[in-house]
Amino acid sequence: MTRTHWAAVVAVVLALLFAGAATVASAGGGDSATAATPTADSADAGFARDMAVHHQQAVEMSFIVRDGTQDDEVRRLAYDIANTQANQRGMMLGWLDLWGLPKVAADSEPMAWMAGDAKGGHGGHGGTGHQAEDGSLMPGMATKADVERLDKAVGKQAEIEYLQLMIVHHNGGISMAKGCVERCSVDTERDLAAGMVAAQESEVALMVDLLHKRGADARS
């Protein structure tokens, strides 16, 4: 296992430990305590499962670019993204544990919880999705070839590859988070999703600016 992969694993483990106690207090208390526990095919569970996978790839790509460049600005951004999304991933996996639901739903395709959404539901994704390694579609996900190309890049090229991939990744995540805001029934999860939208939109604007400083543009 490479140093990058070890770092990603450590970040996720720490996030899971950190989020465990907070998860019980947040998703199990307040208004959520009186609400029905989400079912396996609910938007709450679907978003938690799919966004956990989505976040894991962002963490992986962020650690890759931290090893591929010495640029302080990009490395700081990558650290912030990795740290934030590892912690959020831990929270979402913790909610699934709290609800007694599987982290992987073998009988449900990714994004099925957004079915029927003309702006990004399953089967279309409005052009924001890439083919994942397992053949499924999820908005903004980089392909295996994309990640391998990033892993081989160094210096300015690594920065450009990362920023271009992460902008697409964030835009896909924003679409998913907006779907949860509209569909999820657990107040705490909707609040988290709304926070993701605001934070990732801000980071997209920053990454576009960083690309322009490097003479490059975001991918469509």
SESEKOL-881932 format. One record per atom (N, C-alpha, C): residue in one letter; atom name; x, y, z. Coordinates in Angstrom, 3 decimals. Layout:
<pts>
PT  code  site         X         Y         Z
PT     A    CA         X         Y         Z
...
</pts>
This chain:
<pts>
PT  code  site         X         Y         Z
PT     M     N     0.852    -1.189     0.000
PT     M    CA     0.000     0.000     0.000
PT     M     C     0.892     1.244     0.000
PT     T     N     0.594     2.234    -0.882
PT     T    CA     1.418     3.416    -0.994
PT     T     C     1.183     4.357     0.169
PT     R     N     2.111     5.322     0.319
PT     R    CA     1.966     6.317     1.377
PT     R     C     0.673     7.096     1.226
PT     T     N     0.270     7.388    -0.027
PT     T    CA    -0.981     8.104    -0.273
PT     T     C    -2.164     7.313     0.231
PT     H     N    -2.173     5.996    -0.075
PT     H    CA    -3.301     5.170     0.345
PT     H     C    -3.349     5.012     1.853
PT     W     N    -2.158     4.886     2.485
PT     W    CA    -2.128     4.810     3.940
PT     W     C    -2.705     6.083     4.545
PT     A     N    -2.341     7.225     3.992
PT     A    CA    -2.830     8.496     4.510
PT     A     C    -4.327     8.596     4.383
PT     A     N    -4.857     8.138     3.247
PT     A    CA    -6.306     8.182     3.043
PT     A     C    -7.019     7.282     4.048
PT     V     N    -6.463     6.093     4.272
PT     V    CA    -7.071     5.163     5.224
PT     V     C    -7.077     5.756     6.621
PT     V     N    -5.932     6.331     7.027
PT     V    CA    -5.840     6.919     8.366
PT     V     C    -6.855     8.039     8.528
PT     A     N    -7.009     8.880     7.493
PT     A    CA    -7.949    10.000     7.578
PT     A     C    -9.370     9.513     7.763
PT     V     N    -9.727     8.478     7.026
PT     V    CA   -11.094     7.962     7.116
PT     V     C   -11.334     7.304     8.467
PT     V     N   -10.356     6.541     8.966
PT     V    CA   -10.517     5.891    10.273
PT     V     C   -10.685     6.930    11.366
PT     L     N    -9.868     7.968    11.336
PT     L    CA    -9.978     9.020    12.334
PT     L     C   -11.334     9.712    12.239
PT     A     N   -11.797     9.923    11.012
PT     A    CA   -13.096    10.569    10.826
PT     A     C   -14.217     9.725    11.396
PT     L     N   -14.138     8.423    11.177
PT     L    CA   -15.177     7.526    11.695
PT     L     C   -15.204     7.549    13.219
PT     L     N   -14.008     7.548    13.837
PT     L    CA   -13.947     7.585    15.295
PT     L     C   -14.493     8.894    15.827
PT     F     N   -14.128     9.992    15.153
PT     F    CA   -14.574    11.310    15.579
PT     F     C   -16.082    11.459    15.444
PT     A     N   -16.621    10.916    14.336
PT     A    CA   -18.038    11.131    14.034
PT     A     C   -18.963    10.220    14.825
PT     G     N   -18.440     9.123    15.350
PT     G    CA   -19.310     8.142    15.985
PT     G     C   -20.185     8.710    17.077
PT     A     N   -19.569     9.386    18.052
PT     A    CA   -20.353     9.932    19.163
PT     A     C   -21.254    11.064    18.705
PT     A     N   -20.731    11.919    17.847
PT     A    CA   -21.520    13.057    17.371
PT     A     C   -22.716    12.593    16.555
PT     T     N   -22.534    11.488    15.850
PT     T    CA   -23.611    10.970    15.003
PT     T     C   -24.829    10.599    15.831
PT     V     N   -24.602     9.888    16.939
PT     V    CA   -25.713     9.453    17.778
PT     V     C   -26.456    10.660    18.329
PT     A     N   -25.700    11.682    18.730
PT     A    CA   -26.332    12.858    19.323
PT     A     C   -27.099    13.662    18.290
PT     S     N   -26.566    13.756    17.057
PT     S    CA   -27.190    14.613    16.051
PT     S     C   -28.341    13.943    15.337
PT     A     N   -28.103    12.762    14.766
PT     A    CA   -29.151    12.097    13.996
PT     A     C   -30.157    11.401    14.880
PT     G     N   -29.822    11.183    16.155
PT     G    CA   -30.742    10.487    17.031
PT     G     C   -31.444    11.380    18.024
PT     G     N   -31.176    12.671    17.972
PT     G    CA   -31.788    13.564    18.943
PT     G     C   -32.652    14.610    18.287
PT     G     N   -33.257    15.479    19.113
PT     G    CA   -34.061    16.578    18.607
PT     G     C   -35.261    16.083    17.829
PT     D     N   -35.575    16.813    16.734
PT     D    CA   -36.730    16.470    15.909
PT     D     C   -36.600    15.090    15.306
PT     S     N   -35.346    14.673    15.013
PT     S    CA   -35.127    13.390    14.354
PT     S     C   -35.522    12.226    15.253
PT     A     N   -35.500    12.430    16.571
PT     A    CA   -35.803    11.338    17.485
PT     A     C   -37.254    10.918    17.385
PT     T     N   -38.121    11.871    17.003
PT     T    CA   -39.534    11.552    16.904
PT     T     C   -39.935    11.118    15.511
PT     A     N   -39.044    11.244    14.557
PT     A    CA   -39.339    10.855    13.182
PT     A     C   -39.114     9.362    13.009
PT     A     N   -39.779     8.808    11.998
PT     A    CA   -39.601     7.385    11.709
PT     A     C   -38.172     7.139    11.246
PT     T     N   -37.602     6.004    11.628
PT     T    CA   -36.266     5.640    11.181
PT     T     C   -36.288     5.440     9.667
PT     P     N   -35.346     6.040     8.936
PT     P    CA   -35.341     5.889     7.481
PT     P     C   -35.243     4.421     7.065
PT     T     N   -35.865     4.101     5.957
PT     T    CA   -35.800     2.752     5.410
PT     T     C   -34.619     2.630     4.465
PT     A     N   -34.282     1.412     4.080
PT     A    CA   -33.117     1.171     3.227
PT     A     C   -33.248     1.829     1.867
PT     D     N   -34.492     1.994     1.386
PT     D    CA   -34.680     2.587     0.068
PT     D     C   -35.080     4.059     0.136
PT     S     N   -34.912     4.675     1.296
PT     S    CA   -35.256     6.087     1.462
PT     S     C   -34.188     6.986     0.865
PT     A     N   -34.553     8.246     0.640
PT     A    CA   -33.577     9.224     0.169
PT     A     C   -32.482     9.438     1.204
PT     D     N   -32.862     9.376     2.491
PT     D    CA   -31.877     9.564     3.566
PT     D     C   -30.775     8.517     3.488
PT     A     N   -31.177     7.250     3.352
PT     A    CA   -30.196     6.171     3.288
PT     A     C   -29.433     6.196     1.971
PT     G     N   -30.143     6.439     0.877
PT     G    CA   -29.489     6.465    -0.432
PT     G     C   -28.443     7.557    -0.527
PT     F     N   -28.778     8.741    -0.033
PT     F    CA   -27.822     9.843    -0.051
PT     F     C   -26.611     9.517     0.810
PT     A     N   -26.844     8.987     2.006
PT     A    CA   -25.731     8.655     2.903
PT     A     C   -24.797     7.637     2.260
PT     R     N   -25.359     6.601     1.643
PT     R    CA   -24.526     5.572     0.997
PT     R     C   -23.756     6.153    -0.191
PT     D     N   -24.478     6.830    -1.085
PT     D    CA   -23.846     7.311    -2.315
PT     D     C   -22.843     8.425    -2.041
PT     M     N   -23.192     9.347    -1.140
PT     M    CA   -22.268    10.438    -0.868
PT     M     C   -21.034     9.954    -0.110
PT     A     N   -21.162     8.891     0.676
PT     A    CA   -19.987     8.318     1.339
PT     A     C   -18.990     7.810     0.303
PT     V     N   -19.494     7.161    -0.738
PT     V    CA   -18.636     6.687    -1.835
PT     V     C   -18.041     7.878    -2.574
PT     H     N   -18.879     8.852    -2.861
PT     H    CA   -18.454    10.063    -3.583
PT     H     C   -17.343    10.775    -2.814
PT     H     N   -17.541    10.940    -1.503
PT     H    CA   -16.543    11.613    -0.672
PT     H     C   -15.234    10.834    -0.609
PT     Q     N   -15.311     9.509    -0.575
PT     Q    CA   -14.098     8.714    -0.478
PT     Q     C   -13.169     8.974    -1.670
PT     Q     N   -13.759     9.127    -2.854
PT     Q    CA   -12.914     9.416    -4.015
PT     Q     C   -12.280    10.797    -3.915
PT     A     N   -13.007    11.779    -3.387
PT     A    CA   -12.438    13.115    -3.200
PT     A     C   -11.264    13.072    -2.236
PT     V     N   -11.400    12.294    -1.165
PT     V    CA   -10.303    12.132    -0.203
PT     V     C    -9.094    11.514    -0.896
PT     E     N    -9.330    10.465    -1.677
PT     E    CA    -8.237     9.783    -2.368
PT     E     C    -7.507    10.733    -3.316
PT     M     N    -8.259    11.471    -4.139
PT     M    CA    -7.627    12.371    -5.108
PT     M     C    -6.895    13.509    -4.408
PT     S     N    -7.421    13.953    -3.276
PT     S    CA    -6.782    15.048    -2.547
PT     S     C    -5.439    14.620    -1.966
PT     F     N    -5.344    13.395    -1.457
PT     F    CA    -4.057    12.906    -0.961
PT     F     C    -3.076    12.657    -2.104
PT     I     N    -3.582    12.264    -3.248
PT     I    CA    -2.699    12.056    -4.404
PT     I     C    -2.025    13.370    -4.793
PT     V     N    -2.818    14.453    -4.897
PT     V    CA    -2.220    15.713    -5.339
PT     V     C    -1.292    16.294    -4.272
PT     R     N    -1.539    16.008    -3.007
PT     R    CA    -0.624    16.488    -1.972
PT     R     C     0.754    15.853    -2.128
PT     D     N     0.804    14.658    -2.676
PT     D    CA     2.087    14.005    -2.939
PT     D     C     2.669    14.425    -4.283
PT     G     N     1.818    14.980    -5.162
PT     G    CA     2.258    15.267    -6.525
PT     G     C     2.714    16.685    -6.767
PT     T     N     2.512    17.573    -5.777
PT     T    CA     2.927    18.966    -5.958
PT     T     C     3.453    19.532    -4.650
PT     Q     N     4.241    20.580    -4.758
PT     Q    CA     4.744    21.292    -3.591
PT     Q     C     4.078    22.655    -3.461
PT     D     N     3.085    22.934    -4.305
PT     D    CA     2.402    24.216    -4.266
PT     D     C     1.554    24.321    -2.988
PT     D     N     1.860    25.318    -2.161
PT     D    CA     1.190    25.434    -0.865
PT     D     C    -0.307    25.670    -0.995
PT     E     N    -0.710    26.477    -1.981
PT     E    CA    -2.119    26.824    -2.122
PT     E     C    -2.967    25.607    -2.470
PT     V     N    -2.488    24.809    -3.421
PT     V    CA    -3.234    23.614    -3.825
PT     V     C    -3.180    22.551    -2.735
PT     R     N    -2.035    22.397    -2.097
PT     R    CA    -1.920    21.408    -1.027
PT     R     C    -2.839    21.763     0.152
PT     R     N    -2.936    23.054     0.461
PT     R    CA    -3.819    23.479     1.554
PT     R     C    -5.282    23.205     1.192
PT     L     N    -5.671    23.506    -0.034
PT     L    CA    -7.026    23.212    -0.484
PT     L     C    -7.301    21.710    -0.420
PT     A     N    -6.352    20.916    -0.913
PT     A    CA    -6.525    19.460    -0.913
PT     A     C    -6.665    18.925     0.506
PT     Y     N    -5.891    19.464     1.433
PT     Y    CA    -6.001    19.021     2.826
PT     Y     C    -7.373    19.365     3.393
PT     D     N    -7.845    20.566     3.105
PT     D    CA    -9.151    20.989     3.617
PT     D     C   -10.270    20.098     3.078
PT     I     N   -10.200    19.793     1.778
PT     I    CA   -11.222    18.934     1.167
PT     I     C   -11.160    17.538     1.774
PT     A     N    -9.956    16.978     1.884
PT     A    CA    -9.804    15.628     2.432
PT     A     C   -10.303    15.557     3.865
PT     N     N    -9.928    16.539     4.678
PT     N    CA   -10.321    16.533     6.085
PT     N     C   -11.835    16.685     6.245
PT     T     N   -12.410    17.638     5.522
PT     T    CA   -13.851    17.892     5.614
PT     T     C   -14.654    16.692     5.141
PT     Q     N   -14.276    16.150     3.982
PT     Q    CA   -15.091    15.081     3.411
PT     Q     C   -14.877    13.752     4.133
PT     A     N   -13.716    13.529     4.705
PT     A    CA   -13.518    12.324     5.511
PT     A     C   -14.405    12.370     6.753
PT     N     N   -14.489    13.545     7.376
PT     N    CA   -15.348    13.689     8.557
PT     N     C   -16.820    13.551     8.197
PT     Q     N   -17.231    14.158     7.094
PT     Q    CA   -18.626    14.030     6.669
PT     Q     C   -18.954    12.591     6.304
PT     R     N   -18.017    11.910     5.673
PT     R    CA   -18.230    10.506     5.322
PT     R     C   -18.433     9.676     6.590
PT     G     N   -17.631     9.942     7.611
PT     G    CA   -17.789     9.232     8.869
PT     G     C   -19.159     9.461     9.483
PT     M     N   -19.667    10.682     9.392
PT     M    CA   -20.993    10.984     9.914
PT     M     C   -22.066    10.193     9.173
PT     M     N   -21.969    10.154     7.849
PT     M    CA   -23.001     9.473     7.064
PT     M     C   -22.987     7.963     7.288
PT     L     N   -21.805     7.382     7.383
PT     L    CA   -21.720     5.952     7.678
PT     L     C   -22.221     5.673     9.098
PT     G     N   -21.964     6.604    10.006
PT     G    CA   -22.458     6.466    11.367
PT     G     C   -23.975     6.506    11.421
PT     W     N   -24.590     7.358    10.621
PT     W    CA   -26.052     7.401    10.565
PT     W     C   -26.619     6.069    10.088
PT     L     N   -26.000     5.501     9.058
PT     L    CA   -26.477     4.208     8.562
PT     L     C   -26.399     3.147     9.659
PT     D     N   -25.316     3.167    10.434
PT     D    CA   -25.202     2.238    11.574
PT     D     C   -26.310     2.503    12.585
PT     L     N   -26.542     3.766    12.899
PT     L    CA   -27.553     4.137    13.876
PT     L     C   -28.941     3.681    13.427
PT     W     N   -29.194     3.787    12.126
PT     W    CA   -30.492     3.394    11.575
PT     W     C   -30.599     1.888    11.350
PT     G     N   -29.511     1.160    11.563
PT     G    CA   -29.515    -0.280    11.344
PT     G     C   -29.623    -0.654     9.879
PT     L     N   -29.039     0.176     9.008
PT     L    CA   -29.136    -0.038     7.565
PT     L     C   -27.770    -0.384     6.980
PT     P     N   -27.736    -1.174     5.897
PT     P    CA   -26.459    -1.560     5.285
PT     P     C   -25.767    -0.378     4.617
PT     K     N   -24.456    -0.406     4.638
PT     K    CA   -23.682     0.647     3.971
PT     K     C   -23.619     0.429     2.465
PT     V     N   -23.904    -0.783     2.044
PT     V    CA   -23.959    -1.112     0.613
PT     V     C   -25.289    -1.807     0.362
PT     A     N   -26.053    -1.308    -0.597
PT     A    CA   -27.350    -1.903    -0.929
PT     A     C   -27.215    -2.660    -2.248
PT     A     N   -27.055    -3.967    -2.148
PT     A    CA   -26.800    -4.779    -3.338
PT     A     C   -27.972    -4.775    -4.305
PT     D     N   -29.186    -4.547    -3.788
PT     D    CA   -30.377    -4.600    -4.641
PT     D     C   -30.823    -3.226    -5.126
PT     S     N   -29.993    -2.211    -4.920
PT     S    CA   -30.351    -0.860    -5.341
PT     S     C   -29.180    -0.231    -6.089
PT     E     N   -29.464     0.340    -7.252
PT     E    CA   -28.419     0.989    -8.032
PT     E     C   -28.087     2.361    -7.446
PT     P     N   -26.843     2.818    -7.634
PT     P    CA   -26.481     4.156    -7.170
PT     P     C   -27.417     5.209    -7.760
PT     M     N   -27.797     6.171    -6.965
PT     M    CA   -28.628     7.300    -7.362
PT     M     C   -30.092     6.942    -7.580
PT     A     N   -30.503     5.704    -7.225
PT     A    CA   -31.912     5.330    -7.379
PT     A     C   -32.813     6.230    -6.542
PT     W     N   -32.296     6.746    -5.428
PT     W    CA   -33.081     7.619    -4.545
PT     W     C   -33.422     8.952    -5.199
PT     M     N   -32.733     9.300    -6.289
PT     M    CA   -33.032    10.528    -7.018
PT     M     C   -33.794    10.242    -8.304
PT     A     N   -34.350     9.059    -8.431
PT     A    CA   -35.073     8.678    -9.651
PT     A     C   -36.195     9.665    -9.930
PT     G     N   -36.301    10.008   -11.227
PT     G    CA   -37.366    10.906   -11.635
PT     G     C   -36.983    12.365   -11.591
PT     D     N   -35.769    12.665   -11.120
PT     D    CA   -35.320    14.058   -11.081
PT     D     C   -34.806    14.448   -12.449
PT     A     N   -35.465    15.353   -13.115
PT     A    CA   -35.094    15.736   -14.473
PT     A     C   -33.740    16.410   -14.533
PT     K     N   -33.285    16.973   -13.389
PT     K    CA   -32.018    17.704   -13.401
PT     K     C   -30.837    16.848   -12.990
PT     G     N   -31.052    15.594   -12.621
PT     G    CA   -29.880    14.815   -12.217
PT     G     C   -30.230    13.458   -11.699
PT     G     N   -31.441    12.974   -11.993
PT     G    CA   -31.847    11.687   -11.461
PT     G     C   -31.152    10.535   -12.124
PT     H     N   -31.376     9.342   -11.604
PT     H    CA   -30.737     8.139   -12.112
PT     H     C   -31.084     7.928   -13.575
PT     G     N   -30.085     7.613   -14.362
PT     G    CA   -30.285     7.342   -15.768
PT     G     C   -29.883     8.498   -16.651
PT     G     N   -29.642     9.690   -16.072
PT     G    CA   -29.263    10.806   -16.914
PT     G     C   -28.119    11.585   -16.325
PT     H     N   -28.347    12.185   -15.167
PT     H    CA   -27.361    12.993   -14.461
PT     H     C   -26.988    14.263   -15.204
PT     G     N   -27.770    14.619   -16.218
PT     G    CA   -27.527    15.888   -16.876
PT     G     C   -26.127    16.041   -17.403
PT     G     N   -25.461    14.945   -17.725
PT     G    CA   -24.116    15.011   -18.283
PT     G     C   -23.029    15.180   -17.253
PT     T     N   -23.362    15.120   -15.964
PT     T    CA   -22.353    15.357   -14.939
PT     T     C   -21.702    14.083   -14.448
PT     G     N   -22.170    12.939   -14.893
PT     G    CA   -21.636    11.695   -14.359
PT     G     C   -20.600    11.073   -15.258
PT     H     N   -19.666    10.337   -14.673
PT     H    CA   -18.678     9.557   -15.404
PT     H     C   -18.927     8.087   -15.118
PT     Q     N   -18.474     7.218   -15.997
PT     Q    CA   -18.621     5.791   -15.763
PT     Q     C   -17.682     5.374   -14.640
PT     A     N   -18.242     4.807   -13.592
PT     A    CA   -17.439     4.362   -12.459
PT     A     C   -16.832     3.002   -12.761
PT     E     N   -15.892     2.594   -11.915
PT     E    CA   -15.170     1.344   -12.132
PT     E     C   -16.111     0.145   -12.176
PT     D     N   -17.193     0.197   -11.380
PT     D    CA   -18.110    -0.942   -11.349
PT     D     C   -19.205    -0.843   -12.404
PT     G     N   -19.127     0.166   -13.285
PT     G    CA   -20.091     0.305   -14.358
PT     G     C   -21.286     1.158   -14.000
PT     S     N   -21.385     1.625   -12.757
PT     S    CA   -22.516     2.438   -12.355
PT     S     C   -22.240     3.914   -12.607
PT     L     N   -23.294     4.691   -12.593
PT     L    CA   -23.153     6.129   -12.799
PT     L     C   -23.394     6.883   -11.507
PT     M     N   -22.559     7.875   -11.248
PT     M    CA   -22.758     8.760   -10.120
PT     M     C   -22.215    10.122   -10.530
PT     P     N   -22.952    11.193   -10.274
PT     P    CA   -22.545    12.510   -10.757
PT     P     C   -21.139    12.920   -10.345
PT     G     N   -20.338    13.313   -11.323
PT     G    CA   -19.029    13.893   -11.061
PT     G     C   -17.906    12.932   -10.759
PT     M     N   -18.194    11.648   -10.614
PT     M    CA   -17.148    10.694   -10.248
PT     M     C   -16.095    10.582   -11.354
PT     A     N   -14.834    10.594   -10.954
PT     A    CA   -13.735    10.392   -11.883
PT     A     C   -13.653     8.917   -12.260
PT     T     N   -13.201     8.651   -13.465
PT     T    CA   -13.005     7.272   -13.878
PT     T     C   -11.689     6.741   -13.301
PT     K     N   -11.512     5.452   -13.394
PT     K    CA   -10.247     4.845   -12.957
PT     K     C    -9.085     5.437   -13.748
PT     A     N    -9.292     5.668   -15.043
PT     A    CA    -8.237     6.257   -15.887
PT     A     C    -7.918     7.682   -15.437
PT     D     N    -8.950     8.445   -15.047
PT     D    CA    -8.726     9.809   -14.542
PT     D     C    -7.822     9.793   -13.316
PT     V     N    -8.127     8.904   -12.382
PT     V    CA    -7.359     8.837   -11.138
PT     V     C    -5.926     8.382   -11.422
PT     E     N    -5.775     7.441   -12.326
PT     E    CA    -4.425     6.971   -12.675
PT     E     C    -3.619     8.089   -13.326
PT     R     N    -4.278     8.896   -14.160
PT     R    CA    -3.581    10.021   -14.796
PT     R     C    -3.154    11.047   -13.755
PT     L     N    -4.015    11.318   -12.804
PT     L    CA    -3.658    12.230   -11.725
PT     L     C    -2.490    11.685   -10.917
PT     D     N    -2.491    10.387   -10.654
PT     D    CA    -1.447     9.759    -9.850
PT     D     C    -0.077     9.864   -10.514
PT     K     N    -0.056     9.908   -11.852
PT     K    CA     1.211     9.972   -12.587
PT     K     C     1.699    11.398   -12.791
PT     A     N     0.811    12.366   -12.657
PT     A    CA     1.167    13.760   -12.911
PT     A     C     1.967    14.347   -11.749
PT     V     N     2.790    15.325   -12.064
PT     V    CA     3.579    16.008   -11.035
PT     V     C     3.550    17.510   -11.291
PT     G     N     3.812    18.265   -10.238
PT     G    CA     3.935    19.706   -10.367
PT     G     C     2.681    20.386   -10.887
PT     K     N     2.879    21.344   -11.787
PT     K    CA     1.769    22.124   -12.328
PT     K     C     0.731    21.248   -13.002
PT     Q     N     1.162    20.204   -13.704
PT     Q    CA     0.217    19.330   -14.384
PT     Q     C    -0.658    18.588   -13.377
PT     A     N    -0.077    18.179   -12.265
PT     A    CA    -0.863    17.520   -11.219
PT     A     C    -1.896    18.482   -10.642
PT     E     N    -1.491    19.731   -10.458
PT     E    CA    -2.417    20.739    -9.937
PT     E     C    -3.599    20.941   -10.886
PT     I     N    -3.300    21.053   -12.173
PT     I    CA    -4.364    21.268   -13.166
PT     I     C    -5.286    20.063   -13.230
PT     E     N    -4.713    18.867   -13.267
PT     E    CA    -5.529    17.646   -13.323
PT     E     C    -6.452    17.570   -12.114
PT     Y     N    -5.899    17.833   -10.955
PT     Y    CA    -6.678    17.752    -9.716
PT     Y     C    -7.807    18.775    -9.722
PT     L     N    -7.487    20.008   -10.041
PT     L    CA    -8.496    21.060   -10.019
PT     L     C    -9.607    20.783   -11.026
PT     Q     N    -9.252    20.330   -12.213
PT     Q    CA   -10.262    20.029   -13.225
PT     Q     C   -11.153    18.873   -12.786
PT     L     N   -10.546    17.812   -12.269
PT     L    CA   -11.329    16.666   -11.801
PT     L     C   -12.195    17.034   -10.604
PT     M     N   -11.649    17.822    -9.685
PT     M    CA   -12.383    18.129    -8.464
PT     M     C   -13.533    19.103    -8.716
PT     I     N   -13.403    19.971    -9.690
PT     I    CA   -14.521    20.856   -10.037
PT     I     C   -15.706    20.024   -10.526
PT     V     N   -15.437    19.078   -11.423
PT     V    CA   -16.495    18.195   -11.910
PT     V     C   -17.071    17.374   -10.754
PT     H     N   -16.162    16.878    -9.903
PT     H    CA   -16.564    16.069    -8.748
PT     H     C   -17.467    16.880    -7.809
PT     H     N   -17.066    18.101    -7.489
PT     H    CA   -17.852    18.966    -6.618
PT     H     C   -19.219    19.284    -7.229
PT     N     N   -19.243    19.595    -8.523
PT     N    CA   -20.518    19.919    -9.163
PT     N     C   -21.482    18.730    -9.089
PT     G     N   -20.946    17.527    -9.253
PT     G    CA   -21.776    16.340    -9.091
PT     G     C   -22.266    16.190    -7.671
PT     G     N   -21.369    16.445    -6.711
PT     G    CA   -21.745    16.360    -5.306
PT     G     C   -22.792    17.401    -4.930
PT     I     N   -22.690    18.587    -5.509
PT     I    CA   -23.672    19.640    -5.257
PT     I     C   -25.053    19.196    -5.731
PT     S     N   -25.102    18.579    -6.911
PT     S    CA   -26.374    18.069    -7.435
PT     S     C   -26.979    17.040    -6.485
PT     M     N   -26.147    16.138    -5.979
PT     M    CA   -26.625    15.120    -5.039
PT     M     C   -27.100    15.748    -3.729
PT     A     N   -26.332    16.710    -3.216
PT     A    CA   -26.687    17.352    -1.949
PT     A     C   -27.996    18.121    -2.072
PT     K     N   -28.199    18.788    -3.194
PT     K    CA   -29.467    19.491    -3.418
PT     K     C   -30.618    18.490    -3.443
PT     G     N   -30.360    17.305    -4.006
PT     G    CA   -31.385    16.265    -4.012
PT     G     C   -31.775    15.845    -2.610
PT     C     N   -30.793    15.771    -1.707
PT     C    CA   -31.088    15.418    -0.317
PT     C     C   -31.857    16.533     0.374
PT     V     N   -31.483    17.774     0.117
PT     V    CA   -32.208    18.899     0.711
PT     V     C   -33.691    18.821     0.356
PT     E     N   -33.971    18.400    -0.880
PT     E    CA   -35.355    18.316    -1.348
PT     E     C   -36.072    17.062    -0.841
PT     R     N   -35.319    15.954    -0.643
PT     R    CA   -35.960    14.662    -0.415
PT     R     C   -35.763    14.056     0.974
PT     C     N   -34.643    14.355     1.626
PT     C    CA   -34.338    13.704     2.906
PT     C     C   -35.314    14.156     3.989
PT     S     N   -35.615    13.257     4.919
PT     S    CA   -36.581    13.557     5.982
PT     S     C   -35.920    13.856     7.320
PT     V     N   -34.662    13.467     7.488
PT     V    CA   -33.945    13.718     8.744
PT     V     C   -33.365    15.132     8.715
PT     D     N   -33.781    15.958     9.656
PT     D    CA   -33.379    17.364     9.658
PT     D     C   -31.865    17.541     9.647
PT     T     N   -31.169    16.771    10.470
PT     T    CA   -29.715    16.902    10.568
PT     T     C   -29.037    16.568     9.254
PT     E     N   -29.547    15.581     8.552
PT     E    CA   -28.957    15.202     7.266
PT     E     C   -29.224    16.280     6.219
PT     R     N   -30.422    16.835     6.226
PT     R    CA   -30.723    17.921     5.287
PT     R     C   -29.828    19.123     5.558
PT     D     N   -29.597    19.412     6.833
PT     D    CA   -28.725    20.531     7.184
PT     D     C   -27.299    20.288     6.689
PT     L     N   -26.824    19.050     6.866
PT     L    CA   -25.487    18.716     6.375
PT     L     C   -25.423    18.887     4.864
PT     A     N   -26.445    18.410     4.152
PT     A    CA   -26.472    18.513     2.699
PT     A     C   -26.477    19.974     2.247
PT     A     N   -27.254    20.809     2.932
PT     A    CA   -27.285    22.231     2.589
PT     A     C   -25.917    22.871     2.805
PT     G     N   -25.247    22.463     3.876
PT     G    CA   -23.899    22.969     4.132
PT     G     C   -22.920    22.537     3.062
PT     M     N   -23.081    21.296     2.562
PT     M    CA   -22.232    20.816     1.475
PT     M     C   -22.402    21.681     0.234
PT     V     N   -23.640    22.020    -0.088
PT     V    CA   -23.908    22.844    -1.272
PT     V     C   -23.163    24.177    -1.162
PT     A     N   -23.322    24.860    -0.051
PT     A    CA   -22.697    26.170     0.124
PT     A     C   -21.173    26.078     0.082
PT     A     N   -20.612    25.104     0.808
PT     A    CA   -19.155    24.979     0.888
PT     A     C   -18.548    24.586    -0.457
PT     Q     N   -19.172    23.637    -1.136
PT     Q    CA   -18.595    23.159    -2.388
PT     Q     C   -18.771    24.170    -3.515
PT     E     N   -19.848    24.936    -3.500
PT     E    CA   -19.970    26.009    -4.495
PT     E     C   -18.870    27.033    -4.311
PT     S     N   -18.545    27.354    -3.057
PT     S    CA   -17.465    28.292    -2.778
PT     S     C   -16.123    27.729    -3.233
PT     E     N   -15.897    26.432    -2.985
PT     E    CA   -14.637    25.808    -3.399
PT     E     C   -14.529    25.709    -4.913
PT     V     N   -15.644    25.499    -5.595
PT     V    CA   -15.612    25.472    -7.066
PT     V     C   -15.140    26.826    -7.603
PT     A     N   -15.672    27.905    -7.061
PT     A    CA   -15.254    29.240    -7.497
PT     A     C   -13.759    29.444    -7.265
PT     L     N   -13.263    28.989    -6.118
PT     L    CA   -11.836    29.092    -5.828
PT     L     C   -11.014    28.269    -6.805
PT     M     N   -11.465    27.041    -7.093
PT     M    CA   -10.701    26.166    -7.986
PT     M     C   -10.682    26.685    -9.427
PT     V     N   -11.769    27.291    -9.865
PT     V    CA   -11.781    27.911   -11.193
PT     V     C   -10.737    29.013   -11.256
PT     D     N   -10.648    29.818   -10.198
PT     D    CA    -9.657    30.894   -10.140
PT     D     C    -8.240    30.331   -10.136
PT     L     N    -8.011    29.248    -9.403
PT     L    CA    -6.683    28.624    -9.358
PT     L     C    -6.303    28.061   -10.725
PT     L     N    -7.282    27.526   -11.445
PT     L    CA    -7.009    27.030   -12.798
PT     L     C    -6.607    28.170   -13.723
PT     H     N    -7.335    29.274   -13.641
PT     H    CA    -7.025    30.419   -14.513
PT     H     C    -5.616    30.953   -14.253
PT     K     N    -5.189    30.918   -12.986
PT     K    CA    -3.820    31.336   -12.651
PT     K     C    -2.785    30.431   -13.306
PT     R     N    -3.202    29.217   -13.641
PT     R    CA    -2.290    28.242   -14.261
PT     R     C    -2.527    28.122   -15.754
PT     G     N    -3.277    29.060   -16.316
PT     G    CA    -3.517    29.082   -17.752
PT     G     C    -4.411    27.970   -18.250
PT     A     N    -5.296    27.483   -17.409
PT     A    CA    -6.184    26.369   -17.779
PT     A     C    -7.620    26.712   -17.431
PT     D     N    -8.553    25.962   -17.999
PT     D    CA    -9.972    26.171   -17.759
PT     D     C   -10.603    24.896   -17.192
PT     A     N   -11.745    25.066   -16.576
PT     A    CA   -12.499    23.927   -16.085
PT     A     C   -13.030    23.119   -17.271
PT     R     N   -13.170    21.805   -17.058
PT     R    CA   -13.749    20.942   -18.085
PT     R     C   -15.264    21.049   -18.044
PT     S     N   -15.862    20.921   -19.210
PT     S    CA   -17.319    21.001   -19.286
PT     S     C   -17.941    19.694   -18.830
</pts>
